[in-house]
Amino acid sequence: MPRLLCVDAGEERSGLAICDEEGRLAVPLAIIERRGRALDEVAAEIAALARAEACAGIIVGLPRNIDGTEGAQALRARGLGRRLAAASALPLEYWDERMSSFIAESRAAAAAAPGRKRRPRHMDDLAAAVILQTYLDARRTAERE
């Protein structure tokens, strides 16, 4: 399985994660600040990172509501996804990201040293790694069936 880049798209910043060449392990890669920049500029920066990391595809987290419907955040993620597909010319898939931030925060809290601040300032790249890991695990499971 080729390397994949995952994007946890946010209004203020987007977290990025990448997987190993075997498609087994997702790790946080970077956080891209939007700071009022146009989505096309953010997409171009993410596409450049995907090229630099020799990625063969992009996964964009799709923030669905608990009932599975899509709201304003999902529309924003799809907007960034469209721009990313155009800027990178890579295959792009959307993946349900429900509960990814909660899981990332729980993992960060569990890994924190006793007495230390338990939550990092930004969790976006960790959430992207959770999204990508669930995608990789689901794909491996589907391949075995």
C-alpha positions as CSV (number, residue, x, y, z in Angstrom):
1,M,0.0,0.0,0.0
2,P,1.4,3.4,-0.9
3,R,1.8,6.2,1.6
4,L,-1.4,8.3,2.2
5,L,-1.8,11.7,3.7
6,C,-4.8,12.5,5.9
7,V,-6.3,15.9,6.5
8,D,-8.4,16.9,9.5
9,A,-9.8,20.1,8.0
10,G,-10.7,22.9,10.4
11,E,-11.7,26.5,10.2
12,E,-8.6,27.8,11.8
13,R,-6.1,25.0,11.1
14,S,-5.8,21.6,9.5
15,G,-4.0,18.7,11.0
16,L,-2.1,16.3,8.8
17,A,-1.0,12.7,9.3
18,I,0.8,10.2,7.1
19,C,1.1,6.4,7.1
20,D,4.1,4.2,6.5
21,E,4.6,2.5,3.1
22,E,3.0,-0.7,4.4
23,G,-0.2,1.2,5.3
24,R,-0.1,-0.1,8.9
25,L,0.7,2.9,11.1
26,A,-0.6,6.5,10.9
27,V,1.5,9.2,12.6
28,P,0.9,13.0,13.0
29,L,2.8,15.0,10.4
30,A,2.0,18.7,10.7
31,I,-0.5,21.4,11.5
32,I,-1.3,24.0,8.8
33,E,-2.6,27.3,10.1
34,R,-5.2,29.0,7.9
35,R,-4.9,32.5,9.5
36,G,-7.4,34.0,7.1
37,R,-5.7,32.6,4.0
38,A,-7.8,31.4,1.0
39,L,-8.6,27.7,0.8
40,D,-6.7,27.5,-2.5
41,E,-3.5,28.6,-0.7
42,V,-4.0,26.1,2.1
43,A,-4.7,23.3,-0.4
44,A,-1.6,24.2,-2.4
45,E,0.5,24.0,0.8
46,I,-1.0,20.6,1.7
47,A,-0.5,19.3,-1.9
48,A,3.1,20.4,-1.7
49,L,3.6,18.3,1.5
50,A,1.9,15.3,-0.1
51,R,4.3,15.5,-3.0
52,A,7.3,16.0,-0.7
53,E,6.2,12.9,1.3
54,A,5.7,10.9,-2.0
55,C,2.0,10.2,-1.1
56,A,-0.2,8.3,-3.6
57,G,-3.5,9.6,-2.2
58,I,-5.2,11.9,0.3
59,I,-7.9,11.1,2.9
60,V,-10.0,14.0,4.1
61,G,-11.8,13.6,7.4
62,L,-15.5,14.2,6.9
63,P,-17.1,15.5,10.1
64,R,-20.5,14.0,10.2
65,N,-23.1,14.6,12.9
66,I,-23.7,11.7,15.3
67,D,-26.8,10.7,13.3
68,G,-24.7,10.5,10.1
69,T,-25.9,13.7,8.5
70,E,-23.6,16.4,7.1
71,G,-23.6,19.9,8.4
72,A,-21.6,23.1,7.8
73,Q,-18.3,21.5,8.9
74,A,-18.7,18.7,6.4
75,L,-19.3,21.2,3.7
76,R,-16.1,23.0,4.6
77,A,-14.2,19.7,4.5
78,R,-15.6,18.9,1.1
79,G,-14.7,22.4,-0.1
80,L,-11.1,21.9,0.9
81,G,-11.1,18.4,-0.5
82,R,-12.2,19.6,-3.9
83,R,-9.4,22.2,-3.9
84,L,-6.9,19.5,-2.7
85,A,-7.9,17.1,-5.5
86,A,-7.3,19.9,-8.0
87,A,-4.0,21.1,-6.5
88,S,-2.5,17.7,-6.0
89,A,-3.9,15.6,-8.9
90,L,-4.0,12.7,-6.4
91,P,-6.9,10.4,-5.7
92,L,-8.9,11.7,-2.8
93,E,-11.4,9.9,-0.4
94,Y,-13.5,11.2,2.4
95,W,-13.6,9.2,5.6
96,D,-16.0,9.6,8.5
97,E,-14.2,11.3,11.4
98,R,-16.8,11.1,14.1
99,M,-15.2,10.8,17.5
100,S,-11.6,11.3,16.2
101,S,-11.0,14.4,18.3
102,F,-12.3,12.7,21.4
103,I,-10.1,9.6,20.8
104,A,-7.1,11.8,20.1
105,E,-7.6,13.8,23.4
106,S,-8.1,10.6,25.3
107,R,-4.8,9.1,23.9
108,A,-2.9,12.3,24.6
109,A,-4.2,12.4,28.2
110,A,-3.3,8.8,28.7
111,A,0.3,9.4,27.4
112,A,0.9,12.6,29.4
113,A,3.4,12.4,32.2
114,P,2.0,12.7,35.7
115,G,1.6,16.3,36.8
116,R,2.0,17.7,33.3
117,K,-0.5,19.6,31.2
118,R,-2.7,16.8,29.9
119,R,-3.9,18.3,26.7
120,P,-1.5,19.7,24.0
121,R,-2.4,23.1,22.7
122,H,-3.6,21.8,19.4
123,M,-4.8,18.2,18.7
124,D,-5.4,18.6,14.9
125,D,-2.5,16.4,13.8
126,L,-3.3,13.8,16.4
127,A,-6.9,13.7,15.3
128,A,-5.7,13.3,11.6
129,A,-3.6,10.3,12.7
130,V,-6.7,8.8,14.4
131,I,-8.8,9.3,11.2
132,L,-6.1,7.8,9.0
133,Q,-5.6,4.8,11.4
134,T,-9.3,4.0,11.3
135,Y,-9.2,4.2,7.5
136,L,-6.1,1.9,7.3
137,D,-7.6,-0.6,9.8
138,A,-11.0,-0.7,7.9
139,R,-9.2,-1.2,4.6
140,R,-7.1,-4.1,5.9
141,T,-10.2,-5.7,7.4
142,A,-12.1,-5.4,4.1
143,E,-9.1,-6.9,2.2
144,R,-9.2,-10.0,4.5
145,E,-12.9,-10.6,4.0
